Amino acid sequence: VAMSISRNNLNSFSKKEFASFKQMELLDASANNFICSCEFLSFIQHEAGITQVLVGWPESYICDSPL
């Protein structure tokens, strides 16, 4: 129910990928270099409850590009 993928080369994750972990309660994906595309930002902002799942949201999630 908890996963840590922090400090990796992760630059995005999608609604489909997130949905495959149906029982996830905590996701630590902090300290990655995210590419903040419109699709990624829309997913983060509109996916019900995702901000409660993300450990350290929003201060530990920084867009690497675009600036």
Secondary structure, DSSP 8 states (H G I E B T S, - for coil): -EEE--SSS-----HHHHHT-TT--EEE--S--EE--HHHHHHHHHSTTHHHHBTTTTTT--EEE--
